[in-house]
Amino acid sequence: MVQQIEHSYNSLDTTSYIEDIKLSFREEMEKGCKEIDNITLELKMSRPFYKNTDSVKKQKLTDSLMRDITLNSKIWIEKECKKFISAIKDKPAHYILNLTFEKHEQPNKQICLQTDTSKLPFNLFYFDKHSNVKFYVLVDSGKYSGRGSRYITYSKLFGENAPKVFKRILHKNPKYLLYCRQFEGMNTILYVLNDKIYIYRIVQMKEYELDDYIKKFSCLILE
């Protein structure tokens, strides 16, 4: 497993990766806006005024509305892209590799971890000099999936433990940081140290070797 992780990091071109992240962010913004634009148009065109117009006039109104809606969305997308680029531009990032797993029927091989081999397998984490998370970008299934300025696990209150956990891990100088969404989502972070993989449960503030975690908490692992 550690060899697979090594290979992923050795193959990483950080300059190209940042550009791919930016492109994926824009694509997801455009996709989301398109869906909202269509719903907005349907709602506007469902009003009595539009229902009672003839087909030619109705089409002209539809085209005009769609142009206005699309223009507003384009302006919003550009603003969001500029903010996103500013948040990650020229800042040193920690590249946190995504792991996935497959379940097997054999009693001793219930879970087989694998490295994410998609186009975008790394999350980006930005820490300040005190090891606090200042900004992070999550990817899932090879595309942008979310961002934030505070790591909050599944609860804003319990997420207050996250800075302490990251500080403890980073002070150990791990070789790599890792992430596996199926392991309780944002409640866990993994790392490699001395060729062993450890997993830290953030809310509980406890860490385990990977095999021990799987044995103890297999019921919490998401499908």
Salt bridges, closest charged atoms under 4 A:
GLU6 OE2 - LYS175 NZ 2.57
GLU19 OE2 - LYS22 NZ 3.27
GLU78 OE2 - ARG26 NH1 2.75
GLU80 OE2 - LYS83 NZ 3.01
GLU80 OE1 - ARG147 NH2 2.97
ASP140 OD1 - ARG181 NE 3.83
GLU160 OE2 - ARG150 NH2 3.96
GLU184 OE2 - ARG201 NE 2.98
GLU207 OE2 - LYS172 NZ 2.53
GLU209 OE2 - LYS196 NZ 3.84
GLU223 OE2 - LYS103 NZ 2.96
